[in-house]
């Protein structure tokens, strides 16, 4: 059974420059359509690709959703022109080894392994890889396997310090993703879905990344 997600829940990740501008433009659009943004990222793929990940209130995002959202945001991005050069637009679901950008993401995937990077170093450490143990208040609990014997292996990471986090692809994760898909609506396509839109041409916006 799918949990109803809060579409207004705050997202925590490291975005700046053009990615941040795109997020500010698209978040209210996604909300109006019953979606929420997961991640906005500019990559060097195909010269320059703007990757948009989104999901609905059940954590789903099928091919129809991809096409619908892509068609809605393409003209908006053309008008707002947040990217300073020509780019390809790619709209997709978060995928199985999904980014973790909200407290509810960590609650949903307790018991699974994640890679986490924080913005401000804590006790000489910025990167973590371990098992998600849960959420307490505004903290994510992660159990690390590489802690010397006798030391506390349960780390608390303040969600506001989150820079980047994603699930690690494991057999356990694949099995659970498969089980969740079987419980999903039969209208949802079981494949990872991606909609590639036409190349977007930049206007005269000369903003920096």
Secondary structure, DSSP 4 states (H G I P E B T S, - for coil): -PPPP-TTPPP-----HHHHHHHHHHHHHHHHTTEEEEEEEEE-TTS-EEEEEEEETTS---HHHHHHHHHHHHHHHHHH--SSS-EEEEEE---TT-B--SHHHHHHTTTSEEEEEEEEEETTEEEEEEEEEEEETTEEEEEES-SPTTS--EEEEEGGGEEEEEE---HHHHHHHHHHHHHS-TTS-SS--EEEEEEEPP-S-----
